[in-house]
Amino acid sequence: GAPDTDLNGCLAFPRAAQVFCLHRRTTTLVTGQVKEETAPGATRLSPDKAAPGRLLELARGHRAIENRLHRVRDVTCDEDRRRVRKGAGAQTMAAIRNLAVSLLRMAGAHTKMRPNP
């Protein structure tokens, strides 16, 4: 059947204790261009376990993880343009890229490397 919905027709999150929105504003240092976005979120943590400040801390921690590995794989390994996207081949290539990034970090390489043009 159809998923449960609330009165507004939105998907229901039966285990969510809180919902929130994060408003992000980023400025490109070179151009000065400002970009704003709002990202919705949901958590099982109750307000007494995760007040707004704690939710922000958790979201920033998640973003740091995203930036640390996935962004490096996207930028350094140019992963978004790779053609292997399905099955074991994609998982194997992701594991090889993770290994390469880890080895480079262990060798002291900078984490925000850029690919050669």
Stockholm file with secondary structure:
# STOCKHOLM 1.0

chainA/1-117         GAPDTDLNGCLAFPRAAQVFCLHRRTTTLVTGQVKEETAPGATRLSPDKAAPGRLLELARGHRAIENRLHRVRDVTCDEDRRRVRKGAGAQTMAAIRNLAVSLLRMAGAHTKMRPNP
#=GR chainA/1-117 SS CCCCBCTTSCBCCTTCSEEEEEEEEEECTTTCCEEEEEEEEEESSCTTTSCHHHHHHHHHHHHHHIIIIIIHHHHHSCGGGCSCCSHHHHHHHHHHHHHHHHHHHHTTCCTTCCCCC
#=GC SS_cons         CCCCBCTTSCBCCTTCSEEEEEEEEEECTTTCCEEEEEEEEEESSCTTTSCHHHHHHHHHHHHHHIIIIIIHHHHHSCGGGCSCCSHHHHHHHHHHHHHHHHHHHHTTCCTTCCCCC
//
